[in-house]
Every structure is written in C-alpha cells, then in structure tokens.
C-alpha cells in the first residue's frame, strides 16, 4: 500500500460515483465535469458540490481563486480526421495564490486521484481562464 493511499481517503460513495461518472460520460454529447477537493480535517478526497458542469465557462466561474481543485472532465470533440473522440482527463487546478501547504496537499494526492478516477491523462492549469483553450489542449493529445 502506497503512503498516499494511507494518507488520503475516498469514501465508498465517492469511489462508486467516480466509477459511475467515468462509465456514464463515454457517450455524452456535451462536456461534463465534476470538481473534487481535499477535506483537510480528515484528508478525504470528495466532491466539492453536487453539480455536473456541462458548460466550461460555468466550470471556470466555480473554481476558487486561492484553492487547488481536481476537475474530472469528459469532453466530446471531433478530431481533424472527422472521428469523434471523448477524452476523459483530470485537470489539476493549482492557482499561484494558494498556500504552499495546499500545494503540497494536492501534489501528494494527484497520482492517487488519477488512479482512482482512471483518467487518460492529467492537464495542469493555474488559472480558470486556462479552461478557455481546453479543446485545443485535448485535441493535441494524439
């Protein structure tokens, strides 16, 4: 057992919700995103709210200015070849204004969250405005 999995926890409900979201978004017609945070009191990784965001701008508006977050994103797009692709990624949102304690907390949990959510890749961003060009970043993954 890795040290990360002993330090950070996921409730059974969160684990089930992660799996359901991953399986349920593969055929979605619109982008879908869920924001996760770490509860410092018990080191549990859990949803920040009950929203499933389908609009990237609304998602950007919900990201706090001074706290990191993990965002799971399923984003349907059409590639240059005309093929439909639905990348499932984790966005590691780490604003420059957050404390070093929070940076370390989220850095330590990043790989555990990646493994638990079974995302294809991690995209690092440091401002909510970085979500504006998310489609280009996703298309560049091939």
N, CA, C and O atoms as a GROMACS GRO file, in nm:
protein
  568
    1UNK      N    1   0.084  -0.118   0.000
    1UNK     CA    2   0.000   0.000   0.000
    1UNK      C    3   0.088   0.124   0.000
    1UNK      O    4   0.179   0.135   0.083
    2UNK      N    5   0.063   0.216  -0.092
    2UNK     CA    6   0.146   0.336  -0.100
    2UNK      C    7   0.114   0.431   0.014
    2UNK      O    8   0.008   0.423   0.076
    3UNK      N    9   0.207   0.521   0.041
    3UNK     CA   10   0.186   0.615   0.151
    3UNK      C   11   0.068   0.708   0.119
    3UNK      O   12  -0.004   0.750   0.210
    4UNK      N   13   0.048   0.741  -0.010
    4UNK     CA   14  -0.064   0.828  -0.048
    4UNK      C   15  -0.197   0.764  -0.012
    4UNK      O   16  -0.287   0.831   0.038
    5UNK      N   17  -0.209   0.634  -0.036
    5UNK     CA   18  -0.337   0.569  -0.010
    5UNK      C   19  -0.364   0.552   0.139
    5UNK      O   20  -0.478   0.529   0.179
    6UNK      N   21  -0.260   0.564   0.222
    6UNK     CA   22  -0.282   0.562   0.366
    6UNK      C   23  -0.317   0.701   0.418
    6UNK      O   24  -0.392   0.715   0.515
    7UNK      N   25  -0.264   0.803   0.354
    7UNK     CA   26  -0.286   0.941   0.399
    7UNK      C   27  -0.422   0.994   0.353
    7UNK      O   28  -0.496   1.052   0.433
    8UNK      N   29  -0.453   0.976   0.226
    8UNK     CA   30  -0.577   1.028   0.170
    8UNK      C   31  -0.680   0.917   0.162
    8UNK      O   32  -0.646   0.801   0.144
    9UNK      N   33  -0.808   0.954   0.176
    9UNK     CA   34  -0.913   0.853   0.171
    9UNK      C   35  -1.022   0.891   0.072
    9UNK      O   36  -1.041   1.008   0.039
   10UNK      N   37  -1.092   0.791   0.025
   10UNK     CA   38  -1.212   0.806  -0.057
   10UNK      C   39  -1.322   0.727   0.012
   10UNK      O   40  -1.299   0.612   0.052
   11UNK      N   41  -1.438   0.785   0.028
   11UNK     CA   42  -1.550   0.709   0.083
   11UNK      C   43  -1.596   0.609  -0.023
   11UNK      O   44  -1.565   0.625  -0.141
   12UNK      N   45  -1.668   0.506   0.019
   12UNK     CA   46  -1.721   0.410  -0.079
   12UNK      C   47  -1.816   0.480  -0.176
   12UNK      O   48  -1.820   0.447  -0.294
   13UNK      N   49  -1.892   0.578  -0.127
   13UNK     CA   50  -1.982   0.654  -0.214
   13UNK      C   51  -1.904   0.730  -0.320
   13UNK      O   52  -1.944   0.736  -0.437
   14UNK      N   53  -1.792   0.789  -0.280
   14UNK     CA   54  -1.709   0.864  -0.375
   14UNK      C   55  -1.649   0.769  -0.479
   14UNK      O   56  -1.647   0.801  -0.598
   15UNK      N   57  -1.601   0.654  -0.435
   15UNK     CA   58  -1.546   0.556  -0.529
   15UNK      C   59  -1.652   0.512  -0.630
   15UNK      O   60  -1.624   0.503  -0.749
   16UNK      N   61  -1.773   0.486  -0.582
   16UNK     CA   62  -1.882   0.444  -0.671
   16UNK      C   63  -1.919   0.557  -0.767
   16UNK      O   64  -1.945   0.533  -0.885
   17UNK      N   65  -1.920   0.681  -0.716
   17UNK     CA   66  -1.954   0.796  -0.801
   17UNK      C   67  -1.848   0.819  -0.908
   17UNK      O   68  -1.880   0.855  -1.021
   18UNK      N   69  -1.721   0.798  -0.874
   18UNK     CA   70  -1.613   0.812  -0.972
   18UNK      C   71  -1.631   0.712  -1.086
   18UNK      O   72  -1.619   0.746  -1.204
   19UNK      N   73  -1.659   0.589  -1.050
   19UNK     CA   74  -1.678   0.484  -1.150
   19UNK      C   75  -1.801   0.513  -1.237
   19UNK      O   76  -1.796   0.499  -1.360
   20UNK      N   77  -1.909   0.552  -1.173
   20UNK     CA   78  -2.033   0.581  -1.247
   20UNK      C   79  -2.012   0.698  -1.344
   20UNK      O   80  -2.058   0.693  -1.458
   21UNK      N   81  -1.941   0.802  -1.298
   21UNK     CA   82  -1.915   0.917  -1.384
   21UNK      C   83  -1.830   0.876  -1.505
   21UNK      O   84  -1.860   0.914  -1.618
   22UNK      N   85  -1.725   0.799  -1.479
   22UNK     CA   86  -1.636   0.756  -1.588
   22UNK      C   87  -1.713   0.674  -1.692
   22UNK      O   88  -1.699   0.698  -1.812
   23UNK      N   89  -1.792   0.580  -1.646
   23UNK     CA   90  -1.867   0.494  -1.738
   23UNK      C   91  -1.981   0.569  -1.805
   23UNK      O   92  -2.015   0.540  -1.920
   24UNK      N   93  -2.041   0.664  -1.735
   24UNK     CA   94  -2.158   0.734  -1.789
   24UNK      C   95  -2.126   0.845  -1.886
   24UNK      O   96  -2.214   0.889  -1.960
   25UNK      N   97  -2.002   0.890  -1.888
   25UNK     CA   98  -1.969   1.005  -1.974
   25UNK      C   99  -1.915   0.965  -2.110
   25UNK      O  100  -1.900   1.050  -2.198
   26UNK      N  101  -1.885   0.838  -2.130
   26UNK     CA  102  -1.819   0.797  -2.254
   26UNK      C  103  -1.903   0.821  -2.379
   26UNK      O  104  -1.848   0.832  -2.488
   27UNK      N  105  -2.035   0.828  -2.363
   27UNK     CA  106  -2.119   0.853  -2.480
   27UNK      C  107  -2.193   0.986  -2.472
   27UNK      O  108  -2.289   1.008  -2.545
   28UNK      N  109  -2.148   1.072  -2.384
   28UNK     CA  110  -2.214   1.202  -2.365
   28UNK      C  111  -2.194   1.290  -2.489
   28UNK      O  112  -2.091   1.283  -2.556
   29UNK      N  113  -2.292   1.372  -2.516
   29UNK     CA  114  -2.286   1.464  -2.631
   29UNK      C  115  -2.229   1.599  -2.591
   29UNK      O  116  -2.182   1.675  -2.676
   30UNK      N  117  -2.233   1.630  -2.462
   30UNK     CA  118  -2.184   1.758  -2.411
   30UNK      C  119  -2.070   1.734  -2.312
   30UNK      O  120  -2.059   1.626  -2.254
   31UNK      N  121  -1.986   1.837  -2.294
   31UNK     CA  122  -1.883   1.824  -2.190
   31UNK      C  123  -1.947   1.801  -2.054
   31UNK      O  124  -2.055   1.853  -2.026
   32UNK      N  125  -1.880   1.723  -1.971
   32UNK     CA  126  -1.927   1.700  -1.835
   32UNK      C  127  -1.807   1.707  -1.742
   32UNK      O  128  -1.702   1.650  -1.768
   33UNK      N  129  -1.826   1.779  -1.633
   33UNK     CA  130  -1.716   1.796  -1.538
   33UNK      C  131  -1.766   1.794  -1.395
   33UNK      O  132  -1.877   1.839  -1.367
   34UNK      N  133  -1.684   1.741  -1.306
   34UNK     CA  134  -1.712   1.739  -1.164
   34UNK      C  135  -1.587   1.790  -1.092
   34UNK      O  136  -1.474   1.753  -1.125
   35UNK      N  137  -1.609   1.876  -0.992
   35UNK     CA  138  -1.499   1.934  -0.914
   35UNK      C  139  -1.481   1.853  -0.785
   35UNK      O  140  -1.578   1.825  -0.714
   36UNK      N  141  -1.356   1.816  -0.757
   36UNK     CA  142  -1.322   1.745  -0.632
   36UNK      C  143  -1.225   1.830  -0.550
   36UNK      O  144  -1.145   1.906  -0.604
   37UNK      N  145  -1.233   1.812  -0.420
   37UNK     CA  146  -1.144   1.883  -0.328
   37UNK      C  147  -1.099   1.788  -0.218
   37UNK      O  148  -1.155   1.680  -0.200
   38UNK      N  149  -0.996   1.830  -0.145
   38UNK     CA  150  -0.949   1.752  -0.031
   38UNK      C  151  -0.998   1.821   0.096
   38UNK      O  152  -0.973   1.939   0.117
   39UNK      N  153  -1.067   1.746   0.180
   39UNK     CA  154  -1.112   1.794   0.310
   39UNK      C  155  -0.993   1.782   0.405
   39UNK      O  156  -0.953   1.672   0.440
   40UNK      N  157  -0.937   1.895   0.445
   40UNK     CA  158  -0.816   1.893   0.528
   40UNK      C  159  -0.839   1.831   0.666
   40UNK      O  160  -0.745   1.781   0.727
   41UNK      N  161  -0.962   1.834   0.716
   41UNK     CA  162  -0.987   1.783   0.850
   41UNK      C  163  -0.969   1.632   0.859
   41UNK      O  164  -0.924   1.580   0.961
   42UNK      N  165  -1.004   1.560   0.752
   42UNK     CA  166  -0.990   1.413   0.756
   42UNK      C  167  -0.916   1.356   0.634
   42UNK      O  168  -0.908   1.235   0.618
   43UNK      N  169  -0.863   1.444   0.549
   43UNK     CA  170  -0.785   1.406   0.430
   43UNK      C  171  -0.867   1.324   0.331
   43UNK      O  172  -0.813   1.242   0.257
   44UNK      N  173  -0.997   1.346   0.330
   44UNK     CA  174  -1.083   1.275   0.235
   44UNK      C  175  -1.094   1.354   0.106
   44UNK      O  176  -1.115   1.476   0.108
   45UNK      N  177  -1.079   1.284  -0.005
   45UNK     CA  178  -1.099   1.346  -0.136
   45UNK      C  179  -1.246   1.325  -0.170
   45UNK      O  180  -1.294   1.212  -0.175
   46UNK      N  181  -1.317   1.435  -0.193
   46UNK     CA  182  -1.461   1.426  -0.218
   46UNK      C  183  -1.507   1.538  -0.311
   46UNK      O  184  -1.433   1.632  -0.339
   47UNK      N  185  -1.630   1.524  -0.359
   47UNK     CA  186  -1.686   1.625  -0.447
   47UNK      C  187  -1.698   1.759  -0.376
   47UNK      O  188  -1.732   1.764  -0.258
   48UNK      N  189  -1.669   1.866  -0.448
   48UNK     CA  190  -1.679   2.000  -0.391
   48UNK      C  191  -1.825   2.045  -0.384
   48UNK      O  192  -1.862   2.122  -0.295
   49UNK      N  193  -1.908   1.996  -0.477
   49UNK     CA  194  -2.051   2.029  -0.480
   49UNK      C  195  -2.123   1.918  -0.555
   49UNK      O  196  -2.062   1.821  -0.598
   50UNK      N  197  -2.253   1.932  -0.569
   50UNK     CA  198  -2.331   1.828  -0.635
   50UNK      C  199  -2.352   1.854  -0.783
   50UNK      O  200  -2.429   1.782  -0.848
   51UNK      N  201  -2.287   1.955  -0.837
   51UNK     CA  202  -2.306   1.992  -0.977
   51UNK      C  203  -2.227   1.901  -1.071
   51UNK      O  204  -2.116   1.857  -1.041
   52UNK      N  205  -2.289   1.875  -1.187
   52UNK     CA  206  -2.216   1.820  -1.301
   52UNK      C  207  -2.219   1.932  -1.404
   52UNK      O  208  -2.324   1.964  -1.459
   53UNK      N  209  -2.104   1.990  -1.429
   53UNK     CA  210  -2.096   2.107  -1.517
   53UNK      C  211  -2.093   2.063  -1.662
   53UNK      O  212  -2.016   1.975  -1.701
   54UNK      N  213  -2.179   2.125  -1.744
   54UNK     CA  214  -2.182   2.095  -1.887
   54UNK      C  215  -2.135   2.214  -1.969
   54UNK      O  216  -2.131   2.208  -2.092
   55UNK      N  217  -2.101   2.322  -1.901
   55UNK     CA  218  -2.055   2.443  -1.967
   55UNK      C  219  -1.919   2.479  -1.908
   55UNK      O  220  -1.905   2.495  -1.787
   56UNK      N  221  -1.819   2.491  -1.993
   56UNK     CA  222  -1.682   2.516  -1.947
   56UNK      C  223  -1.672   2.651  -1.876
   56UNK      O  224  -1.596   2.664  -1.779
   57UNK      N  225  -1.748   2.752  -1.923
   57UNK     CA  226  -1.744   2.883  -1.858
   57UNK      C  227  -1.800   2.877  -1.716
   57UNK      O  228  -1.745   2.938  -1.624
   58UNK      N  229  -1.910   2.803  -1.698
   58UNK     CA  230  -1.966   2.787  -1.563
   58UNK      C  231  -1.866   2.714  -1.473
   58UNK      O  232  -1.852   2.748  -1.355
   59UNK      N  233  -1.798   2.615  -1.528
   59UNK     CA  234  -1.696   2.543  -1.453
   59UNK      C  235  -1.586   2.640  -1.409
   59UNK      O  236  -1.546   2.640  -1.293
   60UNK      N  237  -1.539   2.721  -1.502
   60UNK     CA  238  -1.434   2.818  -1.472
   60UNK      C  239  -1.478   2.915  -1.362
   60UNK      O  240  -1.399   2.950  -1.274
   61UNK      N  241  -1.604   2.957  -1.368
   61UNK     CA  242  -1.656   3.050  -1.267
   61UNK      C  243  -1.660   2.988  -1.128
   61UNK      O  244  -1.652   3.060  -1.028
   62UNK      N  245  -1.673   2.857  -1.120
   62UNK     CA  246  -1.682   2.789  -0.990
   62UNK      C  247  -1.548   2.759  -0.926
   62UNK      O  248  -1.542   2.730  -0.807
   63UNK      N  249  -1.440   2.765  -1.003
   63UNK     CA  250  -1.308   2.735  -0.946
   63UNK      C  251  -1.264   2.850  -0.856
   63UNK      O  252  -1.265   2.965  -0.898
   64UNK      N  253  -1.224   2.820  -0.732
   64UNK     CA  254  -1.185   2.926  -0.638
   64UNK      C  255  -1.052   2.990  -0.679
   64UNK      O  256  -0.968   2.927  -0.744
   65UNK      N  257  -1.034   3.116  -0.640
   65UNK     CA  258  -0.913   3.189  -0.677
   65UNK      C  259  -0.790   3.145  -0.600
   65UNK      O  260  -0.678   3.156  -0.649
   66UNK      N  261  -0.809   3.093  -0.478
   66UNK     CA  262  -0.695   3.066  -0.391
   66UNK      C  263  -0.683   2.923  -0.342
   66UNK      O  264  -0.604   2.896  -0.252
   67UNK      N  265  -0.760   2.830  -0.399
   67UNK     CA  266  -0.754   2.691  -0.355
   67UNK      C  267  -0.743   2.597  -0.474
   67UNK      O  268  -0.810   2.616  -0.574
   68UNK      N  269  -0.658   2.496  -0.462
   68UNK     CA  270  -0.647   2.398  -0.570
   68UNK      C  271  -0.772   2.311  -0.577
   68UNK      O  272  -0.849   2.302  -0.481
   69UNK      N  273  -0.793   2.248  -0.691
   69UNK     CA  274  -0.902   2.154  -0.709
   69UNK      C  275  -0.860   2.051  -0.814
   69UNK      O  276  -0.776   2.077  -0.899
   70UNK      N  277  -0.923   1.934  -0.805
   70UNK     CA  278  -0.914   1.834  -0.911
   70UNK      C  279  -1.046   1.842  -0.987
   70UNK      O  280  -1.152   1.844  -0.926
   71UNK      N  281  -1.039   1.847  -1.119
   71UNK     CA  282  -1.160   1.850  -1.201
   71UNK      C  283  -1.156   1.731  -1.295
   71UNK      O  284  -1.060   1.715  -1.371
   72UNK      N  285  -1.258   1.647  -1.290
   72UNK     CA  286  -1.270   1.538  -1.385
   72UNK      C  287  -1.352   1.589  -1.501
   72UNK      O  288  -1.462   1.641  -1.482
   73UNK      N  289  -1.299   1.574  -1.622
   73UNK     CA  290  -1.364   1.630  -1.740
   73UNK      C  291  -1.374   1.527  -1.851
   73UNK      O  292  -1.276   1.462  -1.888
   74UNK      N  293  -1.494   1.512  -1.902
   74UNK     CA  294  -1.520   1.431  -2.021
   74UNK      C  295  -1.564   1.531  -2.127
   74UNK      O  296  -1.662   1.602  -2.109
   75UNK      N  297  -1.490   1.537  -2.239
   75UNK     CA  298  -1.512   1.644  -2.336
   75UNK      C  299  -1.521   1.587  -2.477
   75UNK      O  300  -1.419   1.559  -2.539
   76UNK      N  301  -1.644   1.570  -2.528
   76UNK     CA  302  -1.658   1.518  -2.666
   76UNK      C  303  -1.606   1.620  -2.767
   76UNK      O  304  -1.636   1.739  -2.758
   77UNK      N  305  -1.530   1.573  -2.862
   77UNK     CA  306  -1.482   1.661  -2.969
   77UNK      C  307  -1.459   1.581  -3.095
   77UNK      O  308  -1.441   1.459  -3.093
   78UNK      N  309  -1.460   1.655  -3.206
   78UNK     CA  310  -1.436   1.593  -3.336
   78UNK      C  311  -1.293   1.624  -3.376
   78UNK      O  312  -1.254   1.741  -3.382
   79UNK      N  313  -1.217   1.521  -3.404
   79UNK     CA  314  -1.077   1.538  -3.442
   79UNK      C  315  -1.067   1.582  -3.589
   79UNK      O  316  -1.165   1.576  -3.663
   80UNK      N  317  -0.949   1.625  -3.630
   80UNK     CA  318  -0.927   1.669  -3.768
   80UNK      C  319  -0.963   1.559  -3.868
   80UNK      O  320  -1.003   1.589  -3.980
   81UNK      N  321  -0.949   1.434  -3.828
   81UNK     CA  322  -0.981   1.321  -3.915
   81UNK      C  323  -1.132   1.302  -3.930
   81UNK      O  324  -1.177   1.221  -4.012
   82UNK      N  325  -1.211   1.376  -3.850
   82UNK     CA  326  -1.356   1.361  -3.852
   82UNK      C  327  -1.407   1.261  -3.751
   82UNK      O  328  -1.528   1.244  -3.735
   83UNK      N  329  -1.315   1.195  -3.683
   83UNK     CA  330  -1.352   1.093  -3.583
   83UNK      C  331  -1.394   1.161  -3.453
   83UNK      O  332  -1.331   1.257  -3.408
   84UNK      N  333  -1.502   1.109  -3.393
   84UNK     CA  334  -1.547   1.159  -3.263
   84UNK      C  335  -1.461   1.097  -3.154
   84UNK      O  336  -1.437   0.976  -3.152
   85UNK      N  337  -1.416   1.182  -3.063
   85UNK     CA  338  -1.335   1.137  -2.951
   85UNK      C  339  -1.394   1.196  -2.823
   85UNK      O  340  -1.443   1.309  -2.823
   86UNK      N  341  -1.390   1.121  -2.715
   86UNK     CA  342  -1.438   1.171  -2.586
   86UNK      C  343  -1.328   1.150  -2.481
   86UNK      O  344  -1.335   1.056  -2.402
   87UNK      N  345  -1.227   1.238  -2.482
   87UNK     CA  346  -1.121   1.223  -2.383
   87UNK      C  347  -1.174   1.242  -2.241
   87UNK      O  348  -1.258   1.328  -2.215
   88UNK      N  349  -1.124   1.160  -2.150
   88UNK     CA  350  -1.159   1.168  -2.009
   88UNK      C  351  -1.031   1.202  -1.935
   88UNK      O  352  -0.940   1.120  -1.926
   89UNK      N  353  -1.024   1.324  -1.883
   89UNK     CA  354  -0.900   1.374  -1.824
   89UNK      C  355  -0.925   1.431  -1.684
   89UNK      O  356  -1.038   1.459  -1.644
   90UNK      N  357  -0.816   1.447  -1.612
   90UNK     CA  358  -0.821   1.516  -1.484
   90UNK      C  359  -0.747   1.647  -1.501
   90UNK      O  360  -0.634   1.651  -1.548
   91UNK      N  361  -0.812   1.754  -1.462
   91UNK     CA  362  -0.748   1.885  -1.463
   91UNK      C  363  -0.698   1.910  -1.321
   91UNK      O  364  -0.776   1.907  -1.225
   92UNK      N  365  -0.570   1.935  -1.309
   92UNK     CA  366  -0.510   1.968  -1.180
   92UNK      C  367  -0.501   2.120  -1.174
   92UNK      O  368  -0.410   2.180  -1.230
   93UNK      N  369  -0.597   2.180  -1.106
   93UNK     CA  370  -0.605   2.326  -1.096
   93UNK      C  371  -0.528   2.371  -0.973
   93UNK      O  372  -0.564   2.339  -0.860
   94UNK      N  373  -0.420   2.445  -0.996
   94UNK     CA  374  -0.331   2.487  -0.889
   94UNK      C  375  -0.299   2.636  -0.905
   94UNK      O  376  -0.197   2.672  -0.965
   95UNK      N  377  -0.386   2.724  -0.852
   95UNK     CA  378  -0.362   2.868  -0.869
   95UNK      C  379  -0.236   2.914  -0.797
   95UNK      O  380  -0.204   2.862  -0.690
   96UNK      N  381  -0.164   3.011  -0.854
   96UNK     CA  382  -0.038   3.056  -0.793
   96UNK      C  383  -0.057   3.122  -0.657
   96UNK      O  384   0.039   3.135  -0.581
   97UNK      N  385  -0.179   3.164  -0.625
   97UNK     CA  386  -0.205   3.233  -0.499
   97UNK      C  387  -0.236   3.140  -0.383
   97UNK      O  388  -0.255   3.186  -0.270
   98UNK      N  389  -0.241   3.008  -0.407
   98UNK     CA  390  -0.273   2.917  -0.297
   98UNK      C  391  -0.149   2.897  -0.209
   98UNK      O  392  -0.036   2.917  -0.252
   99UNK      N  393  -0.174   2.856  -0.086
   99UNK     CA  394  -0.064   2.839   0.010
   99UNK      C  395   0.023   2.720  -0.028
   99UNK      O  396  -0.020   2.629  -0.099
  100UNK      N  397   0.145   2.722   0.022
  100UNK     CA  398   0.235   2.610  -0.006
  100UNK      C  399   0.184   2.482   0.060
  100UNK      O  400   0.207   2.373   0.009
  101UNK      N  401   0.115   2.496   0.173
  101UNK     CA  402   0.056   2.380   0.238
  101UNK      C  403  -0.047   2.312   0.146
  101UNK      O  404  -0.049   2.190   0.132
  102UNK      N  405  -0.133   2.393   0.083
  102UNK     CA  406  -0.234   2.339  -0.008
  102UNK      C  407  -0.168   2.279  -0.132
  102UNK      O  408  -0.213   2.176  -0.183
  103UNK      N  409  -0.064   2.343  -0.181
  103UNK     CA  410   0.009   2.289  -0.298
  103UNK      C  411   0.062   2.149  -0.268
  103UNK      O  412   0.047   2.058  -0.350
  104UNK      N  413   0.122   2.133  -0.151
  104UNK     CA  414   0.178   2.003  -0.112
  104UNK      C  415   0.066   1.899  -0.093
  104UNK      O  416   0.081   1.784  -0.132
  105UNK      N  417  -0.044   1.941  -0.033
  105UNK     CA  418  -0.157   1.852  -0.009
  105UNK      C  419  -0.209   1.794  -0.141
  105UNK      O  420  -0.230   1.674  -0.153
  106UNK      N  421  -0.228   1.882  -0.239
  106UNK     CA  422  -0.282   1.837  -0.369
  106UNK      C  423  -0.177   1.764  -0.452
  106UNK      O  424  -0.210   1.672  -0.527
  107UNK      N  425  -0.050   1.806  -0.441
  107UNK     CA  426   0.055   1.736  -0.514
  107UNK      C  427   0.067   1.592  -0.466
  107UNK      O  428   0.088   1.500  -0.546
  108UNK      N  429   0.052   1.572  -0.336
  108UNK     CA  430   0.062   1.437  -0.280
  108UNK      C  431  -0.052   1.346  -0.321
  108UNK      O  432  -0.036   1.224  -0.326
  109UNK      N  433  -0.168   1.405  -0.350
  109UNK     CA  434  -0.287   1.326  -0.382
  109UNK      C  435  -0.309   1.309  -0.533
  109UNK      O  436  -0.396   1.232  -0.574
  110UNK      N  437  -0.232   1.379  -0.614
  110UNK     CA  438  -0.258   1.383  -0.758
  110UNK      C  439  -0.258   1.244  -0.823
  110UNK      O  440  -0.352   1.211  -0.895
  111UNK      N  441  -0.157   1.164  -0.799
  111UNK     CA  442  -0.149   1.032  -0.863
  111UNK      C  443  -0.255   0.936  -0.809
  111UNK      O  444  -0.308   0.853  -0.882
  112UNK      N  445  -0.285   0.948  -0.680
  112UNK     CA  446  -0.390   0.865  -0.622
  112UNK      C  447  -0.525   0.899  -0.686
  112UNK      O  448  -0.603   0.810  -0.720
  113UNK      N  449  -0.553   1.028  -0.703
  113UNK     CA  450  -0.677   1.070  -0.767
  113UNK      C  451  -0.680   1.022  -0.912
  113UNK      O  452  -0.784   0.978  -0.962
  114UNK      N  453  -0.566   1.032  -0.979
  114UNK     CA  454  -0.559   0.985  -1.118
  114UNK      C  455  -0.592   0.836  -1.126
  114UNK      O  456  -0.672   0.794  -1.211
  115UNK      N  457  -0.532   0.757  -1.038
  115UNK     CA  458  -0.555   0.613  -1.041
  115UNK      C  459  -0.698   0.576  -1.003
  115UNK      O  460  -0.758   0.488  -1.063
  116UNK      N  461  -0.751   0.645  -0.902
  116UNK     CA  462  -0.886   0.614  -0.856
  116UNK      C  463  -0.991   0.651  -0.960
  116UNK      O  464  -1.090   0.580  -0.977
  117UNK      N  465  -0.970   0.763  -1.031
  117UNK     CA  466  -1.067   0.809  -1.129
  117UNK      C  467  -1.047   0.745  -1.266
  117UNK      O  468  -1.136   0.750  -1.351
  118UNK      N  469  -0.930   0.683  -1.288
  118UNK     CA  470  -0.896   0.614  -1.412
  118UNK      C  471  -0.900   0.705  -1.535
  118UNK      O  472  -0.945   0.665  -1.642
  119UNK      N  473  -0.851   0.827  -1.518
  119UNK     CA  474  -0.846   0.921  -1.630
  119UNK      C  475  -0.734   0.884  -1.726
  119UNK      O  476  -0.640   0.813  -1.690
  120UNK      N  477  -0.746   0.933  -1.848
  120UNK     CA  478  -0.645   0.906  -1.950
  120UNK      C  479  -0.519   0.988  -1.931
  120UNK      O  480  -0.409   0.941  -1.959
  121UNK      N  481  -0.535   1.111  -1.883
  121UNK     CA  482  -0.418   1.196  -1.860
  121UNK      C  483  -0.453   1.312  -1.768
  121UNK      O  484  -0.570   1.338  -1.740
  122UNK      N  485  -0.349   1.381  -1.722
  122UNK     CA  486  -0.367   1.496  -1.635
  122UNK      C  487  -0.326   1.621  -1.712
  122UNK      O  488  -0.222   1.624  -1.779
  123UNK      N  489  -0.408   1.724  -1.702
  123UNK     CA  490  -0.376   1.854  -1.761
  123UNK      C  491  -0.358   1.951  -1.646
  123UNK      O  492  -0.446   1.965  -1.561
  124UNK      N  493  -0.244   2.018  -1.644
  124UNK     CA  494  -0.214   2.114  -1.537
  124UNK      C  495  -0.257   2.253  -1.580
  124UNK      O  496  -0.222   2.298  -1.690
  125UNK      N  497  -0.332   2.322  -1.495
  125UNK     CA  498  -0.367   2.462  -1.521
  125UNK      C  499  -0.347   2.542  -1.392
  125UNK      O  500  -0.357   2.487  -1.283
  126UNK      N  501  -0.319   2.672  -1.408
  126UNK     CA  502  -0.302   2.754  -1.288
  126UNK      C  503  -0.400   2.871  -1.281
  126UNK      O  504  -0.396   2.950  -1.187
  127UNK      N  505  -0.488   2.882  -1.382
  127UNK     CA  506  -0.593   2.982  -1.374
  127UNK      C  507  -0.718   2.930  -1.444
  127UNK      O  508  -0.709   2.848  -1.535
  128UNK      N  509  -0.832   2.977  -1.399
  128UNK     CA  510  -0.959   2.932  -1.457
  128UNK      C  511  -0.967   2.970  -1.605
  128UNK      O  512  -1.034   2.902  -1.683
  129UNK      N  513  -0.900   3.077  -1.643
  129UNK     CA  514  -0.901   3.120  -1.784
  129UNK      C  515  -0.836   3.016  -1.875
  129UNK      O  516  -0.863   3.012  -1.994
  130UNK      N  517  -0.749   2.933  -1.818
  130UNK     CA  518  -0.684   2.828  -1.898
  130UNK      C  519  -0.785   2.729  -1.953
  130UNK      O  520  -0.754   2.656  -2.048
  131UNK      N  521  -0.906   2.725  -1.896
  131UNK     CA  522  -1.009   2.634  -1.947
  131UNK      C  523  -1.062   2.678  -2.084
  131UNK      O  524  -1.120   2.598  -2.157
  132UNK      N  525  -1.042   2.806  -2.118
  132UNK     CA  526  -1.092   2.857  -2.245
  132UNK      C  527  -1.033   2.783  -2.364
  132UNK      O  528  -1.100   2.765  -2.466
  133UNK      N  529  -0.908   2.740  -2.353
  133UNK     CA  530  -0.844   2.669  -2.466
  133UNK      C  531  -0.833   2.519  -2.440
  133UNK      O  532  -0.746   2.452  -2.495
  134UNK      N  533  -0.923   2.467  -2.356
  134UNK     CA  534  -0.915   2.324  -2.321
  134UNK      C  535  -0.935   2.235  -2.443
  134UNK      O  536  -0.872   2.130  -2.453
  135UNK      N  537  -1.021   2.274  -2.534
  135UNK     CA  538  -1.046   2.191  -2.652
  135UNK      C  539  -0.919   2.174  -2.735
  135UNK      O  540  -0.889   2.064  -2.782
  136UNK      N  541  -0.844   2.283  -2.753
  136UNK     CA  542  -0.718   2.272  -2.829
  136UNK      C  543  -0.618   2.183  -2.757
  136UNK      O  544  -0.546   2.106  -2.821
  137UNK      N  545  -0.613   2.194  -2.626
  137UNK     CA  546  -0.520   2.109  -2.549
  137UNK      C  547  -0.560   1.962  -2.558
  137UNK      O  548  -0.474   1.874  -2.565
  138UNK      N  549  -0.690   1.936  -2.559
  138UNK     CA  550  -0.736   1.798  -2.570
  138UNK      C  551  -0.710   1.741  -2.710
  138UNK      O  552  -0.676   1.624  -2.724
  139UNK      N  553  -0.726   1.823  -2.812
  139UNK     CA  554  -0.702   1.777  -2.949
  139UNK      C  555  -0.554   1.749  -2.972
  139UNK      O  556  -0.519   1.668  -3.057
  140UNK      N  557  -0.469   1.815  -2.896
  140UNK     CA  558  -0.326   1.798  -2.911
  140UNK      C  559  -0.271   1.673  -2.845
  140UNK      O  560  -0.150   1.653  -2.843
  141UNK      N  561  -0.357   1.588  -2.790
  141UNK     CA  562  -0.307   1.472  -2.715
  141UNK      C  563  -0.274   1.353  -2.801
  141UNK      O  564  -0.209   1.260  -2.752
  142UNK      N  565  -0.313   1.350  -2.927
  142UNK     CA  566  -0.291   1.232  -3.011
  142UNK      C  567  -0.146   1.201  -3.032
  142UNK      O  568  -0.112   1.104  -3.100
   0.00000   0.00000   0.00000
